[in-house]
Amino acid sequence: MDEITTMEEYFHRIDQKLEPSFDGRYPKLNDYYQELKEVFFEINETKNKNFFEKLKIVLSLDAQIQLLLEYQKLTESNYHEVSNEEDLISQIKMDSSSYYREKSGLKTSSEIPIGIMYLGENTQIY
C-alpha cells in the first residue's frame, strides 16, 4: 500500500472500493458512508477539541468504515443479500464499539485495554 498523507487520499482509496458496490442500489448505505466521511472532515477542521478527544471520534468513525469495507469484501456480491440496509447500519454501529478489541484477538467481553487504538471503543459518535 502506498503511503497515505492526507485525509483526501485516505477517502479516495475507500471510495474506490465502496462506491462501485453502492452503484445506486444501496442509497442508505451510501448516505451512511457519506455522513461518516463528512464527520471525519468536520473533526479534522475542529480546533477546540484536544488531540485525544478528536482521536476518540476518528477511531469510532473509522471502525464503522472498516466494518463497511469488511462486509463489502466478504460478500463478494456487492451487498446482494442486504434485505434491510437499516439493519446492516445498526449492526455496524453496534459492532464498531468493540472493533479494535476483536481485531487484536480479544473478546467483546474483554476489558478494554489501555492503548490509543482502543480510545474509540464503546464510543457511539454517529
MDAnalysis code that builds the backbone (N, CA, C; Angstrom):
import MDAnalysis as mda
import numpy as np

u = mda.Universe.empty(378, n_residues=126, atom_resindex=np.repeat(np.arange(126), 3), trajectory=True)
u.add_TopologyAttr("name", ["N", "CA", "C"] * 126)
u.add_TopologyAttr("resid", np.arange(1, 127))
u.add_TopologyAttr("resname", ["MET", "ASP", "GLU", "ILE", "THR", "THR", "MET", "GLU", "GLU", "TYR", "PHE", "HIS", "ARG", "ILE", "ASP", "GLN", "LYS", "LEU", "GLU", "PRO", "SER", "PHE", "ASP", "GLY", "ARG", "TYR", "PRO", "LYS", "LEU", "ASN", "ASP", "TYR", "TYR", "GLN", "GLU", "LEU", "LYS", "GLU", "VAL", "PHE", "PHE", "GLU", "ILE", "ASN", "GLU", "THR", "LYS", "ASN", "LYS", "ASN", "PHE", "PHE", "GLU", "LYS", "LEU", "LYS", "ILE", "VAL", "LEU", "SER", "LEU", "ASP", "ALA", "GLN", "ILE", "GLN", "LEU", "LEU", "LEU", "GLU", "TYR", "GLN", "LYS", "LEU", "THR", "GLU", "SER", "ASN", "TYR", "HIS", "GLU", "VAL", "SER", "ASN", "GLU", "GLU", "ASP", "LEU", "ILE", "SER", "GLN", "ILE", "LYS", "MET", "ASP", "SER", "SER", "SER", "TYR", "TYR", "ARG", "GLU", "LYS", "SER", "GLY", "LEU", "LYS", "THR", "SER", "SER", "GLU", "ILE", "PRO", "ILE", "GLY", "ILE", "MET", "TYR", "LEU", "GLY", "GLU", "ASN", "THR", "GLN", "ILE", "TYR"])
u.atoms.positions = np.array([
    [0.845, -1.174, 0.000],
    [0.000, 0.000, 0.000],
    [0.887, 1.231, 0.000],
    [0.535, 2.171, -0.859],
    [1.251, 3.434, -0.900],
    [0.961, 4.233, 0.362],
    [1.884, 5.103, 0.693],
    [1.702, 5.949, 1.866],
    [0.541, 6.910, 1.651],
    [-0.261, 7.030, 2.684],
    [-1.371, 7.974, 2.665],
    [-0.959, 9.159, 3.519],
    [-1.014, 10.364, 2.938],
    [-0.556, 11.542, 3.672],
    [-1.657, 12.563, 3.942],
    [-2.832, 12.362, 3.329],
    [-3.927, 13.297, 3.564],
    [-5.232, 12.519, 3.738],
    [-6.191, 13.175, 4.356],
    [-7.500, 12.564, 4.518],
    [-8.151, 12.336, 3.158],
    [-7.902, 13.232, 2.225],
    [-8.450, 13.079, 0.887],
    [-7.935, 11.799, 0.235],
    [-6.646, 11.520, 0.382],
    [-6.071, 10.294, -0.174],
    [-6.683, 9.057, 0.485],
    [-6.846, 9.118, 1.788],
    [-7.432, 8.008, 2.526],
    [-8.833, 7.705, 1.995],
    [-9.669, 8.725, 1.879],
    [-11.030, 8.508, 1.420],
    [-11.106, 8.206, -0.067],
    [-10.174, 8.668, -0.837],
    [-10.146, 8.322, -2.259],
    [-10.014, 6.804, -2.409],
    [-9.160, 6.206, -1.605],
    [-8.970, 4.753, -1.676],
    [-10.213, 4.004, -1.208],
    [-10.833, 4.491, -0.156],
    [-12.056, 3.847, 0.323],
    [-13.173, 4.013, -0.706],
    [-13.276, 5.212, -1.272],
    [-14.281, 5.463, -2.312],
    [-14.134, 4.465, -3.459],
    [-12.906, 4.198, -3.861],
    [-12.668, 3.281, -4.970],
    [-13.185, 1.878, -4.657],
    [-13.151, 1.497, -3.389],
    [-13.629, 0.169, -3.004],
    [-15.138, 0.127, -2.790],
    [-15.685, 1.160, -2.168],
    [-17.099, 1.123, -1.795],
    [-18.050, 1.636, -2.874],
    [-17.684, 2.710, -3.529],
    [-18.641, 3.339, -4.438],
    [-19.094, 2.430, -5.582],
    [-18.235, 1.596, -6.172],
    [-18.760, 0.692, -7.204],
    [-19.798, -0.289, -6.649],
    [-19.659, -0.655, -5.392],
    [-20.617, -1.574, -4.783],
    [-21.949, -0.903, -4.515],
    [-21.914, 0.365, -4.160],
    [-23.163, 1.077, -3.907],
    [-23.934, 1.246, -5.209],
    [-23.284, 1.736, -6.226],
    [-23.815, 1.807, -7.591],
    [-25.305, 2.142, -7.662],
    [-25.758, 2.996, -6.764],
    [-27.156, 3.409, -6.785],
    [-28.123, 2.391, -6.208],
    [-27.650, 1.184, -5.929],
    [-28.537, 0.141, -5.435],
    [-28.781, 0.219, -3.941],
    [-27.868, 0.849, -3.222],
    [-27.969, 0.898, -1.759],
    [-27.816, 2.333, -1.278],
    [-28.813, 3.147, -1.491],
    [-28.704, 4.567, -1.161],
    [-28.519, 4.830, 0.335],
    [-29.089, 4.014, 1.183],
    [-28.959, 4.241, 2.623],
    [-27.542, 3.931, 3.100],
    [-26.943, 2.868, 2.558],
    [-25.546, 2.573, 2.887],
    [-24.641, 3.678, 2.370],
    [-24.926, 4.144, 1.172],
    [-24.131, 5.227, 0.611],
    [-24.276, 6.497, 1.443],
    [-25.504, 6.839, 1.843],
    [-25.718, 8.021, 2.681],
    [-24.973, 7.887, 4.010],
    [-25.040, 6.712, 4.594],
    [-24.342, 6.440, 5.855],
    [-22.837, 6.660, 5.697],
    [-22.276, 6.101, 4.646],
    [-20.850, 6.283, 4.384],
    [-20.512, 7.754, 4.161],
    [-21.313, 8.454, 3.377],
    [-21.055, 9.872, 3.114],
    [-21.133, 10.696, 4.400],
    [-22.049, 10.362, 5.289],
    [-22.159, 11.066, 6.573],
    [-20.947, 10.798, 7.458],
    [-20.462, 9.554, 7.457],
    [-19.246, 9.249, 8.216],
    [-18.072, 10.076, 7.699],
    [-17.947, 10.144, 6.375],
    [-16.885, 10.957, 5.765],
    [-17.009, 12.413, 6.182],
    [-18.211, 12.933, 6.136],
    [-18.447, 14.332, 6.481],
    [-18.020, 14.633, 7.920],
    [-18.360, 13.743, 8.825],
    [-17.970, 13.945, 10.225],
    [-16.449, 13.883, 10.356],
    [-15.801, 12.980, 9.633],
    [-14.344, 12.903, 9.623],
    [-13.739, 14.260, 9.277],
    [-14.218, 14.844, 8.185],
    [-13.673, 16.122, 7.738],
    [-13.986, 17.242, 8.732],
    [-15.163, 17.211, 9.331],
    [-15.511, 18.217, 10.344],
    [-14.576, 18.120, 11.550],
    [-14.314, 16.916, 12.002],
    [-13.411, 16.716, 13.146],
    [-12.016, 17.205, 12.803],
    [-11.593, 16.957, 11.591],
    [-10.274, 17.410, 11.165],
    [-10.151, 18.926, 11.235],
    [-11.238, 19.623, 10.954],
    [-11.234, 21.087, 10.966],
    [-11.475, 21.689, 12.352],
    [-11.929, 20.881, 13.294],
    [-12.259, 21.375, 14.633],
    [-10.991, 21.755, 15.384],
    [-10.985, 22.958, 15.892],
    [-9.810, 23.459, 16.619],
    [-9.992, 23.392, 18.139],
    [-11.245, 23.326, 18.624],
    [-11.467, 23.438, 20.063],
    [-11.468, 22.107, 20.807],
    [-11.167, 20.996, 20.153],
    [-11.075, 19.700, 20.835],
    [-9.606, 19.326, 20.987],
    [-9.301, 18.657, 22.100],
    [-7.924, 18.210, 22.276],
    [-7.654, 16.973, 21.406],
    [-6.404, 16.640, 21.278],
    [-5.965, 15.543, 20.417],
    [-6.675, 14.238, 20.750],
    [-6.745, 13.866, 22.017],
    [-7.334, 12.587, 22.384],
    [-8.836, 12.553, 22.144],
    [-9.515, 13.657, 22.337],
    [-10.947, 13.701, 22.054],
    [-11.191, 13.530, 20.555],
    [-10.392, 14.193, 19.732],
    [-10.522, 14.044, 18.289],
    [-10.185, 12.613, 17.863],
    [-9.147, 12.054, 18.442],
    [-8.736, 10.699, 18.091],
    [-9.815, 9.689, 18.467],
    [-10.443, 9.873, 19.593],
    [-11.537, 9.006, 20.039],
    [-12.657, 8.988, 18.982],
    [-13.016, 10.136, 18.488],
    [-14.072, 10.243, 17.482],
    [-13.621, 9.615, 16.167],
    [-12.409, 9.922, 15.756],
    [-11.882, 9.388, 14.494],
    [-11.829, 7.861, 14.537],
    [-11.381, 7.294, 15.642],
    [-11.298, 5.838, 15.742],
    [-12.678, 5.189, 15.721],
    [-13.647, 5.817, 16.359],
    [-15.010, 5.297, 16.326],
    [-15.576, 5.330, 14.912],
    [-15.378, 6.423, 14.217],
    [-15.846, 6.546, 12.838],
    [-15.120, 5.557, 11.926],
    [-13.818, 5.439, 12.115],
    [-13.043, 4.552, 11.260],
    [-13.444, 3.096, 11.468],
    [-13.767, 2.713, 12.693],
    [-14.219, 1.344, 12.935],
    [-15.467, 1.053, 12.095],
    [-16.366, 2.012, 12.007],
    [-17.574, 1.832, 11.213],
    [-17.243, 1.711, 9.721],
    [-16.316, 2.509, 9.266],
    [-15.916, 2.441, 7.859],
    [-15.216, 1.117, 7.572],
    [-14.373, 0.672, 8.487],
    [-13.686, -0.602, 8.295],
    [-14.679, -1.761, 8.230],
    [-15.724, -1.693, 9.054],
    [-16.753, -2.736, 9.009],
    [-17.515, -2.708, 7.690],
    [-17.785, -1.530, 7.166],
    [-18.402, -1.435, 5.838],
    [-17.500, -2.083, 4.786],
    [-16.212, -1.791, 4.858],
    [-15.259, -2.370, 3.907],
    [-15.178, -3.887, 4.054],
    [-15.148, -4.368, 5.287],
    [-15.070, -5.811, 5.515],
    [-16.317, -6.516, 4.998],
    [-17.460, -5.939, 5.267],
    [-18.682, -6.557, 4.794],
    [-18.709, -6.616, 3.268],
    [-18.334, -5.532, 2.646],
    [-18.307, -5.494, 1.185],
    [-17.345, -6.541, 0.647],
    [-16.187, -6.673, 1.265],
    [-15.188, -7.641, 0.812],
    [-15.668, -9.078, 1.026],
    [-16.299, -9.343, 2.161],
    [-16.742, -10.693, 2.467],
    [-17.867, -11.178, 1.572],
    [-18.761, -10.303, 1.216],
    [-19.905, -10.748, 0.411],
    [-19.508, -11.075, -1.015],
    [-18.513, -10.370, -1.539],
    [-18.090, -10.536, -2.934],
    [-19.282, -10.513, -3.889],
    [-20.372, -10.005, -3.391],
    [-21.560, -9.986, -4.237],
    [-22.211, -8.610, -4.213],
    [-21.420, -7.639, -3.851],
    [-21.892, -6.261, -3.854],
    [-23.180, -6.081, -3.056],
    [-23.177, -6.637, -1.858],
    [-24.284, -6.472, -0.920],
    [-25.581, -7.135, -1.388],
    [-25.523, -8.109, -2.253],
    [-26.776, -8.635, -2.806],
    [-27.704, -9.230, -1.761],
    [-27.177, -9.701, -0.624],
    [-28.081, -10.278, 0.361],
    [-28.591, -9.262, 1.374],
    [-28.293, -8.006, 1.211],
    [-28.792, -6.984, 2.130],
    [-30.274, -6.790, 1.857],
    [-31.083, -7.247, 2.782],
    [-32.515, -7.054, 2.608],
    [-32.975, -5.789, 3.306],
    [-32.231, -5.372, 4.310],
    [-32.615, -4.183, 5.050],
    [-31.357, -3.384, 5.376],
    [-31.147, -2.320, 4.659],
    [-29.953, -1.501, 4.855],
    [-29.901, -0.925, 6.264],
    [-31.053, -0.563, 6.817],
    [-31.085, -0.001, 8.175],
    [-30.562, -1.005, 9.198],
    [-30.921, -2.295, 9.013],
    [-30.441, -3.322, 9.937],
    [-28.926, -3.469, 9.852],
    [-28.395, -3.427, 8.643],
    [-26.947, -3.530, 8.476],
    [-26.242, -2.331, 9.121],
    [-26.776, -1.151, 8.934],
    [-26.180, 0.049, 9.534],
    [-26.224, -0.053, 11.051],
    [-27.337, -0.504, 11.603],
    [-27.442, -0.682, 13.059],
    [-26.420, -1.702, 13.554],
    [-26.252, -2.784, 12.807],
    [-25.286, -3.813, 13.190],
    [-23.861, -3.264, 13.153],
    [-23.552, -2.488, 12.141],
    [-22.215, -1.892, 12.035],
    [-21.963, -0.962, 13.209],
    [-22.937, -0.130, 13.541],
    [-22.772, 0.780, 14.673],
    [-22.536, 0.005, 15.964],
    [-23.283, -1.075, 16.155],
    [-23.134, -1.876, 17.363],
    [-21.761, -2.575, 17.382],
    [-21.390, -3.179, 16.276],
    [-20.123, -3.914, 16.212],
    [-18.903, -3.002, 16.313],
    [-19.058, -1.745, 15.911],
    [-17.910, -0.834, 15.949],
    [-17.448, -0.555, 17.377],
    [-18.324, -0.788, 18.346],
    [-17.959, -0.491, 19.735],
    [-16.916, -1.460, 20.296],
    [-16.667, -2.556, 19.589],
    [-15.632, -3.488, 20.039],
    [-14.704, -3.894, 18.890],
    [-14.729, -3.145, 17.819],
    [-13.991, -3.488, 16.604],
    [-12.497, -3.724, 16.862],
    [-11.851, -2.794, 17.532],
    [-10.400, -2.902, 17.711],
    [-10.025, -4.028, 18.655],
    [-10.850, -4.301, 19.662],
    [-10.582, -5.457, 20.535],
    [-10.629, -6.739, 19.717],
    [-11.653, -6.870, 18.901],
    [-11.784, -8.089, 18.107],
    [-10.647, -8.224, 17.097],
    [-10.233, -7.127, 16.491],
    [-9.121, -7.167, 15.534],
    [-7.811, -7.571, 16.202],
    [-7.695, -7.267, 17.495],
    [-6.464, -7.637, 18.192],
    [-6.596, -8.976, 18.918],
    [-7.669, -9.727, 18.631],
    [-7.815, -11.078, 19.160],
    [-8.518, -11.170, 20.502],
    [-9.013, -10.065, 21.021],
    [-9.728, -10.088, 22.291],
    [-11.214, -10.345, 22.052],
    [-11.900, -10.740, 23.102],
    [-13.341, -10.948, 23.025],
    [-14.059, -9.634, 23.285],
    [-15.289, -9.565, 22.824],
    [-16.073, -8.352, 23.057],
    [-16.316, -8.126, 24.541],
    [-16.288, -9.196, 25.309],
    [-16.497, -9.072, 26.757],
    [-15.208, -8.736, 27.504],
    [-14.076, -8.753, 26.805],
    [-12.794, -8.433, 27.434],
    [-12.766, -6.979, 27.871],
    [-12.048, -6.735, 28.930],
    [-11.845, -5.353, 29.366],
    [-11.106, -4.598, 28.266],
    [-11.477, -3.355, 28.081],
    [-10.811, -2.550, 27.063],
    [-9.410, -2.211, 27.557],
    [-8.385, -2.659, 26.810],
    [-7.006, -2.380, 27.229],
    [-6.679, -0.889, 27.145],
    [-5.635, -0.506, 27.833],
    [-5.122, 0.854, 27.696],
    [-4.285, 0.882, 26.430],
    [-4.654, 1.732, 25.525],
    [-3.946, 1.849, 24.262],
    [-4.667, 2.829, 23.367],
    [-3.921, 3.543, 22.592],
    [-4.506, 4.570, 21.745],
    [-5.538, 3.988, 20.790],
    [-5.281, 2.820, 20.222],
    [-6.226, 2.285, 19.241],
    [-7.564, 1.901, 19.852],
    [-7.633, 1.801, 21.163],
    [-8.888, 1.437, 21.822],
    [-9.687, 2.652, 22.301],
    [-9.200, 3.855, 22.084],
    [-9.890, 5.043, 22.564],
    [-11.301, 5.196, 22.020],
    [-11.538, 4.756, 20.810],
    [-12.855, 4.897, 20.207],
    [-13.839, 3.818, 20.605],
    [-13.373, 2.814, 21.343],
    [-14.245, 1.712, 21.733],
    [-15.334, 2.184, 22.697],
    [-16.492, 1.604, 22.548],
    [-17.667, 1.943, 23.357],
    [-18.031, 3.413, 23.262],
    [-17.628, 4.056, 22.185],
    [-17.967, 5.446, 21.950],
    [-18.881, 5.502, 20.751],
    [-20.134, 5.833, 20.985],
    [-21.053, 5.944, 19.848],
    [-21.072, 7.405, 19.411],
    [-20.331, 7.715, 18.375],
    [-20.205, 9.072, 17.866],
    [-21.297, 9.349, 16.846],
    [-21.492, 8.401, 15.961],
    [-22.502, 8.584, 14.922],
    [-23.246, 7.291, 14.755],
])
